[in-house]
Amino acid sequence: AVLLDDGTEVRFSPSAFAAGGLRLLRLGQRLRLERDEHGEVVRVTLPTMP
């Protein structure tokens, strides 16, 4: 799970993390969450990644 700037917790599956190609995250790191039409997180990436 990650916390948004407003404190909202957003959970995502291990497959969404794997889809982004990331290996680890650091505390405070900015992320981009891509969602499907149902609002589920399907990919977690860094804002600097395409």
PDB file of N, CA, C and O in Angstrom, chain B, residues numbered from 101:
ATOM      1  N   ALA B 101       0.840  -1.189   0.000  1.00  0.00           N
ATOM      2  CA  ALA B 101       0.000   0.000   0.000  1.00  0.00           C
ATOM      3  C   ALA B 101       0.881   1.246   0.000  1.00  0.00           C
ATOM      4  O   ALA B 101       2.025   1.223   0.453  1.00  0.00           O
ATOM      5  N   VAL B 102       0.323   2.316  -0.512  1.00  0.00           N
ATOM      6  CA  VAL B 102       0.996   3.612  -0.494  1.00  0.00           C
ATOM      7  C   VAL B 102       0.047   4.629   0.120  1.00  0.00           C
ATOM      8  O   VAL B 102      -1.164   4.412   0.169  1.00  0.00           O
ATOM      9  N   LEU B 103       0.606   5.741   0.587  1.00  0.00           N
ATOM     10  CA  LEU B 103      -0.195   6.843   1.106  1.00  0.00           C
ATOM     11  C   LEU B 103      -0.125   8.005   0.137  1.00  0.00           C
ATOM     12  O   LEU B 103       0.957   8.393  -0.303  1.00  0.00           O
ATOM     13  N   LEU B 104      -1.282   8.560  -0.194  1.00  0.00           N
ATOM     14  CA  LEU B 104      -1.326   9.748  -1.035  1.00  0.00           C
ATOM     15  C   LEU B 104      -1.001  10.974  -0.189  1.00  0.00           C
ATOM     16  O   LEU B 104      -0.945  10.886   1.038  1.00  0.00           O
ATOM     17  N   ASP B 105      -0.790  12.104  -0.831  1.00  0.00           N
ATOM     18  CA  ASP B 105      -0.461  13.330  -0.105  1.00  0.00           C
ATOM     19  C   ASP B 105      -1.528  13.710   0.917  1.00  0.00           C
ATOM     20  O   ASP B 105      -1.217  14.330   1.934  1.00  0.00           O
ATOM     21  N   ASP B 106      -2.781  13.346   0.657  1.00  0.00           N
ATOM     22  CA  ASP B 106      -3.863  13.682   1.587  1.00  0.00           C
ATOM     23  C   ASP B 106      -4.042  12.635   2.689  1.00  0.00           C
ATOM     24  O   ASP B 106      -4.959  12.742   3.502  1.00  0.00           O
ATOM     25  N   GLY B 107      -3.171  11.625   2.717  1.00  0.00           N
ATOM     26  CA  GLY B 107      -3.219  10.600   3.749  1.00  0.00           C
ATOM     27  C   GLY B 107      -4.054   9.381   3.396  1.00  0.00           C
ATOM     28  O   GLY B 107      -4.135   8.439   4.184  1.00  0.00           O
ATOM     29  N   THR B 108      -4.673   9.384   2.232  1.00  0.00           N
ATOM     30  CA  THR B 108      -5.478   8.249   1.789  1.00  0.00           C
ATOM     31  C   THR B 108      -4.578   7.061   1.466  1.00  0.00           C
ATOM     32  O   THR B 108      -3.584   7.196   0.752  1.00  0.00           O
ATOM     33  N   GLU B 109      -4.938   5.902   1.998  1.00  0.00           N
ATOM     34  CA  GLU B 109      -4.180   4.683   1.707  1.00  0.00           C
ATOM     35  C   GLU B 109      -4.710   4.044   0.429  1.00  0.00           C
ATOM     36  O   GLU B 109      -5.919   3.893   0.256  1.00  0.00           O
ATOM     37  N   VAL B 110      -3.798   3.671  -0.464  1.00  0.00           N
ATOM     38  CA  VAL B 110      -4.163   2.996  -1.711  1.00  0.00           C
ATOM     39  C   VAL B 110      -3.424   1.666  -1.745  1.00  0.00           C
ATOM     40  O   VAL B 110      -2.194   1.619  -1.718  1.00  0.00           O
ATOM     41  N   ARG B 111      -4.194   0.592  -1.804  1.00  0.00           N
ATOM     42  CA  ARG B 111      -3.599  -0.746  -1.869  1.00  0.00           C
ATOM     43  C   ARG B 111      -3.503  -1.195  -3.316  1.00  0.00           C
ATOM     44  O   ARG B 111      -4.307  -0.801  -4.160  1.00  0.00           O
ATOM     45  N   PHE B 112      -2.503  -2.028  -3.587  1.00  0.00           N
ATOM     46  CA  PHE B 112      -2.355  -2.591  -4.924  1.00  0.00           C
ATOM     47  C   PHE B 112      -1.780  -3.987  -4.804  1.00  0.00           C
ATOM     48  O   PHE B 112      -1.184  -4.343  -3.787  1.00  0.00           O
ATOM     49  N   SER B 113      -1.962  -4.765  -5.839  1.00  0.00           N
ATOM     50  CA  SER B 113      -1.531  -6.166  -5.826  1.00  0.00           C
ATOM     51  C   SER B 113      -0.046  -6.281  -6.157  1.00  0.00           C
ATOM     52  O   SER B 113       0.534  -5.360  -6.733  1.00  0.00           O
ATOM     53  N   PRO B 114       0.571  -7.401  -5.798  1.00  0.00           N
ATOM     54  CA  PRO B 114       1.962  -7.635  -6.193  1.00  0.00           C
ATOM     55  C   PRO B 114       2.145  -7.591  -7.710  1.00  0.00           C
ATOM     56  O   PRO B 114       3.198  -7.177  -8.196  1.00  0.00           O
ATOM     57  N   SER B 115       1.125  -8.016  -8.457  1.00  0.00           N
ATOM     58  CA  SER B 115       1.241  -7.991  -9.921  1.00  0.00           C
ATOM     59  C   SER B 115       1.282  -6.560 -10.457  1.00  0.00           C
ATOM     60  O   SER B 115       1.929  -6.311 -11.473  1.00  0.00           O
ATOM     61  N   ALA B 116       0.608  -5.617  -9.801  1.00  0.00           N
ATOM     62  CA  ALA B 116       0.668  -4.210 -10.218  1.00  0.00           C
ATOM     63  C   ALA B 116       2.069  -3.652  -9.981  1.00  0.00           C
ATOM     64  O   ALA B 116       2.569  -2.867 -10.788  1.00  0.00           O
ATOM     65  N   PHE B 117       2.699  -4.049  -8.889  1.00  0.00           N
ATOM     66  CA  PHE B 117       4.069  -3.621  -8.612  1.00  0.00           C
ATOM     67  C   PHE B 117       5.021  -4.233  -9.636  1.00  0.00           C
ATOM     68  O   PHE B 117       5.889  -3.540 -10.167  1.00  0.00           O
ATOM     69  N   ALA B 118       4.867  -5.521  -9.916  1.00  0.00           N
ATOM     70  CA  ALA B 118       5.732  -6.210 -10.879  1.00  0.00           C
ATOM     71  C   ALA B 118       5.571  -5.638 -12.284  1.00  0.00           C
ATOM     72  O   ALA B 118       6.545  -5.566 -13.033  1.00  0.00           O
ATOM     73  N   ALA B 119       4.365  -5.232 -12.650  1.00  0.00           N
ATOM     74  CA  ALA B 119       4.105  -4.692 -13.989  1.00  0.00           C
ATOM     75  C   ALA B 119       4.880  -3.407 -14.245  1.00  0.00           C
ATOM     76  O   ALA B 119       5.172  -3.077 -15.394  1.00  0.00           O
ATOM     77  N   GLY B 120       5.214  -2.682 -13.188  1.00  0.00           N
ATOM     78  CA  GLY B 120       5.950  -1.432 -13.345  1.00  0.00           C
ATOM     79  C   GLY B 120       7.445  -1.617 -13.493  1.00  0.00           C
ATOM     80  O   GLY B 120       8.151  -0.674 -13.849  1.00  0.00           O
ATOM     81  N   GLY B 121       7.944  -2.820 -13.225  1.00  0.00           N
ATOM     82  CA  GLY B 121       9.369  -3.087 -13.372  1.00  0.00           C
ATOM     83  C   GLY B 121      10.237  -2.546 -12.248  1.00  0.00           C
ATOM     84  O   GLY B 121      11.461  -2.502 -12.376  1.00  0.00           O
ATOM     85  N   LEU B 122       9.620  -2.135 -11.150  1.00  0.00           N
ATOM     86  CA  LEU B 122      10.394  -1.612 -10.020  1.00  0.00           C
ATOM     87  C   LEU B 122      10.888  -2.758  -9.145  1.00  0.00           C
ATOM     88  O   LEU B 122      10.288  -3.832  -9.102  1.00  0.00           O
ATOM     89  N   ARG B 123      11.998  -2.505  -8.450  1.00  0.00           N
ATOM     90  CA  ARG B 123      12.540  -3.521  -7.537  1.00  0.00           C
ATOM     91  C   ARG B 123      12.295  -3.154  -6.089  1.00  0.00           C
ATOM     92  O   ARG B 123      12.093  -4.038  -5.256  1.00  0.00           O
ATOM     93  N   LEU B 124      12.307  -1.872  -5.771  1.00  0.00           N
ATOM     94  CA  LEU B 124      12.065  -1.429  -4.405  1.00  0.00           C
ATOM     95  C   LEU B 124      11.616   0.018  -4.417  1.00  0.00           C
ATOM     96  O   LEU B 124      11.787   0.731  -5.405  1.00  0.00           O
ATOM     97  N   LEU B 125      11.038   0.440  -3.300  1.00  0.00           N
ATOM     98  CA  LEU B 125      10.608   1.824  -3.127  1.00  0.00           C
ATOM     99  C   LEU B 125      11.211   2.364  -1.845  1.00  0.00           C
ATOM    100  O   LEU B 125      11.512   1.612  -0.918  1.00  0.00           O
ATOM    101  N   ARG B 126      11.384   3.671  -1.805  1.00  0.00           N
ATOM    102  CA  ARG B 126      11.897   4.325  -0.605  1.00  0.00           C
ATOM    103  C   ARG B 126      10.801   5.182   0.021  1.00  0.00           C
ATOM    104  O   ARG B 126       9.896   5.651  -0.670  1.00  0.00           O
ATOM    105  N   LEU B 127      10.888   5.378   1.307  1.00  0.00           N
ATOM    106  CA  LEU B 127       9.943   6.211   2.035  1.00  0.00           C
ATOM    107  C   LEU B 127       9.915   7.611   1.432  1.00  0.00           C
ATOM    108  O   LEU B 127      10.964   8.227   1.249  1.00  0.00           O
ATOM    109  N   GLY B 128       8.740   8.109   1.128  1.00  0.00           N
ATOM    110  CA  GLY B 128       8.593   9.454   0.589  1.00  0.00           C
ATOM    111  C   GLY B 128       8.739   9.559  -0.918  1.00  0.00           C
ATOM    112  O   GLY B 128       8.594  10.645  -1.480  1.00  0.00           O
ATOM    113  N   GLN B 129       9.024   8.445  -1.578  1.00  0.00           N
ATOM    114  CA  GLN B 129       9.234   8.464  -3.025  1.00  0.00           C
ATOM    115  C   GLN B 129       7.913   8.711  -3.756  1.00  0.00           C
ATOM    116  O   GLN B 129       6.885   8.132  -3.405  1.00  0.00           O
ATOM    117  N   ARG B 130       7.949   9.571  -4.770  1.00  0.00           N
ATOM    118  CA  ARG B 130       6.765   9.861  -5.586  1.00  0.00           C
ATOM    119  C   ARG B 130       6.541   8.730  -6.581  1.00  0.00           C
ATOM    120  O   ARG B 130       7.489   8.195  -7.154  1.00  0.00           O
ATOM    121  N   LEU B 131       5.282   8.375  -6.777  1.00  0.00           N
ATOM    122  CA  LEU B 131       4.918   7.279  -7.671  1.00  0.00           C
ATOM    123  C   LEU B 131       3.811   7.697  -8.617  1.00  0.00           C
ATOM    124  O   LEU B 131       3.090   8.664  -8.374  1.00  0.00           O
ATOM    125  N   ARG B 132       3.693   6.952  -9.693  1.00  0.00           N
ATOM    126  CA  ARG B 132       2.555   7.088 -10.605  1.00  0.00           C
ATOM    127  C   ARG B 132       1.769   5.790 -10.506  1.00  0.00           C
ATOM    128  O   ARG B 132       2.329   4.705 -10.666  1.00  0.00           O
ATOM    129  N   LEU B 133       0.481   5.898 -10.245  1.00  0.00           N
ATOM    130  CA  LEU B 133      -0.393   4.731 -10.154  1.00  0.00           C
ATOM    131  C   LEU B 133      -1.307   4.723 -11.369  1.00  0.00           C
ATOM    132  O   LEU B 133      -2.109   5.639 -11.553  1.00  0.00           O
ATOM    133  N   GLU B 134      -1.189   3.702 -12.189  1.00  0.00           N
ATOM    134  CA  GLU B 134      -2.066   3.563 -13.351  1.00  0.00           C
ATOM    135  C   GLU B 134      -3.225   2.663 -12.948  1.00  0.00           C
ATOM    136  O   GLU B 134      -3.028   1.604 -12.353  1.00  0.00           O
ATOM    137  N   ARG B 135      -4.434   3.097 -13.279  1.00  0.00           N
ATOM    138  CA  ARG B 135      -5.639   2.369 -12.875  1.00  0.00           C
ATOM    139  C   ARG B 135      -6.418   1.881 -14.092  1.00  0.00           C
ATOM    140  O   ARG B 135      -6.330   2.450 -15.179  1.00  0.00           O
ATOM    141  N   ASP B 136      -7.183   0.812 -13.880  1.00  0.00           N
ATOM    142  CA  ASP B 136      -8.053   0.318 -14.944  1.00  0.00           C
ATOM    143  C   ASP B 136      -9.402   1.035 -14.873  1.00  0.00           C
ATOM    144  O   ASP B 136      -9.576   1.959 -14.078  1.00  0.00           O
ATOM    145  N   GLU B 137     -10.345   0.612 -15.697  1.00  0.00           N
ATOM    146  CA  GLU B 137     -11.653   1.271 -15.757  1.00  0.00           C
ATOM    147  C   GLU B 137     -12.468   1.103 -14.479  1.00  0.00           C
ATOM    148  O   GLU B 137     -13.454   1.812 -14.278  1.00  0.00           O
ATOM    149  N   HIS B 138     -12.065   0.169 -13.612  1.00  0.00           N
ATOM    150  CA  HIS B 138     -12.747  -0.058 -12.342  1.00  0.00           C
ATOM    151  C   HIS B 138     -12.062   0.660 -11.181  1.00  0.00           C
ATOM    152  O   HIS B 138     -12.526   0.581 -10.043  1.00  0.00           O
ATOM    153  N   GLY B 139     -10.968   1.356 -11.460  1.00  0.00           N
ATOM    154  CA  GLY B 139     -10.248   2.082 -10.419  1.00  0.00           C
ATOM    155  C   GLY B 139      -9.177   1.279  -9.716  1.00  0.00           C
ATOM    156  O   GLY B 139      -8.521   1.787  -8.806  1.00  0.00           O
ATOM    157  N   GLU B 140      -8.987   0.027 -10.121  1.00  0.00           N
ATOM    158  CA  GLU B 140      -7.954  -0.813  -9.513  1.00  0.00           C
ATOM    159  C   GLU B 140      -6.583  -0.423 -10.054  1.00  0.00           C
ATOM    160  O   GLU B 140      -6.433  -0.150 -11.245  1.00  0.00           O
ATOM    161  N   VAL B 141      -5.587  -0.399  -9.174  1.00  0.00           N
ATOM    162  CA  VAL B 141      -4.225  -0.088  -9.604  1.00  0.00           C
ATOM    163  C   VAL B 141      -3.683  -1.284 -10.373  1.00  0.00           C
ATOM    164  O   VAL B 141      -3.676  -2.406  -9.867  1.00  0.00           O
ATOM    165  N   VAL B 142      -3.227  -1.038 -11.608  1.00  0.00           N
ATOM    166  CA  VAL B 142      -2.715  -2.125 -12.446  1.00  0.00           C
ATOM    167  C   VAL B 142      -1.217  -2.001 -12.700  1.00  0.00           C
ATOM    168  O   VAL B 142      -0.584  -2.948 -13.167  1.00  0.00           O
ATOM    169  N   ARG B 143      -0.645  -0.829 -12.393  1.00  0.00           N
ATOM    170  CA  ARG B 143       0.792  -0.633 -12.621  1.00  0.00           C
ATOM    171  C   ARG B 143       1.290   0.496 -11.728  1.00  0.00           C
ATOM    172  O   ARG B 143       0.654   1.543 -11.613  1.00  0.00           O
ATOM    173  N   VAL B 144       2.438   0.265 -11.099  1.00  0.00           N
ATOM    174  CA  VAL B 144       3.078   1.261 -10.244  1.00  0.00           C
ATOM    175  C   VAL B 144       4.423   1.599 -10.865  1.00  0.00           C
ATOM    176  O   VAL B 144       5.258   0.714 -11.052  1.00  0.00           O
ATOM    177  N   THR B 145       4.643   2.876 -11.189  1.00  0.00           N
ATOM    178  CA  THR B 145       5.901   3.304 -11.792  1.00  0.00           C
ATOM    179  C   THR B 145       6.369   4.597 -11.142  1.00  0.00           C
ATOM    180  O   THR B 145       5.675   5.189 -10.316  1.00  0.00           O
ATOM    181  N   LEU B 146       7.556   5.014 -11.533  1.00  0.00           N
ATOM    182  CA  LEU B 146       8.069   6.314 -11.118  1.00  0.00           C
ATOM    183  C   LEU B 146       7.628   7.356 -12.143  1.00  0.00           C
ATOM    184  O   LEU B 146       7.508   7.033 -13.324  1.00  0.00           O
ATOM    185  N   PRO B 147       7.387   8.588 -11.723  1.00  0.00           N
ATOM    186  CA  PRO B 147       6.963   9.622 -12.672  1.00  0.00           C
ATOM    187  C   PRO B 147       7.970   9.864 -13.792  1.00  0.00           C
ATOM    188  O   PRO B 147       7.595  10.359 -14.854  1.00  0.00           O
ATOM    189  N   THR B 148       9.228   9.529 -13.580  1.00  0.00           N
ATOM    190  CA  THR B 148      10.260   9.757 -14.590  1.00  0.00           C
ATOM    191  C   THR B 148      10.366   8.630 -15.600  1.00  0.00           C
ATOM    192  O   THR B 148      11.114   8.742 -16.572  1.00  0.00           O
ATOM    193  N   MET B 149       9.620   7.528 -15.386  1.00  0.00           N
ATOM    194  CA  MET B 149       9.653   6.393 -16.315  1.00  0.00           C
ATOM    195  C   MET B 149       8.558   6.556 -17.358  1.00  0.00           C
ATOM    196  O   MET B 149       7.491   7.092 -17.058  1.00  0.00           O
ATOM    197  N   PRO B 150       8.811   6.097 -18.586  1.00  0.00           N
ATOM    198  CA  PRO B 150       7.760   6.188 -19.622  1.00  0.00           C
ATOM    199  C   PRO B 150       6.604   5.248 -19.360  1.00  0.00           C
ATOM    200  O   PRO B 150       5.650   5.211 -20.138  1.00  0.00           O
TER     201      PRO B 150
END
